[in-house]
Amino acid sequence: MRATGEKDSWKVRQEAILSCTTLLAKKTILNTPVVGELANTLKDRLTETNLNLRARVVQCIDALVKALNGRAAEYGAILLPELMKLTGDSKSAVVDAVYCVGVWGDG
């Protein structure tokens, strides 16, 4: 997800985002330090210039929140400000994805 070196590196990032989203959709996960690293990486990817990829990043965040099964509140401080910035995005798929992000938990 962090590949940025080559011209087509967005394709590598997109493949990683799609794989991660698919995996998260299949499992309930435990909150570990690796999840924190994933949340930070996804936050960084919210600035993608490719708007379709940006929408997929938001969908991956939704999958992460749902996979944490209501225990994602601690990532709200990291992700929610960046997600809120996207509510004014020019691409409706990005905005729609933001509004569909799951429940963060009690936090």
Phi, psi and omega in degrees: 000345183262359182300125180221001189287319188257165181305315182264024182295339177298329178293322177294316179296319180298316178299318179295318180296315180296319178297316180297316179299317179298315179296315181295327180292339183267347190226154163262131185244158175272149178279109181232171177302330178296324178296322176298319176297319178297316179300317179294320178295317178296322177301316179296328182281350178292351178260015179308138176281334176282110187294326177294320177293321178301319178297322179292326176296317178297320177296325177292321176298319177300315178298321178296313180300316180291323180294332177281355171053054177083009181243037184255005186304324182294341178269355177300319180295332180277314191263323186299317178301321179290322177294321180296326177299330183280352181293343176259013183298150181284343182262118183297330179297325178291312181298314179300319179297320179298316182290345181262359181299135186295183181286130185278334180118188186283325182007000000 
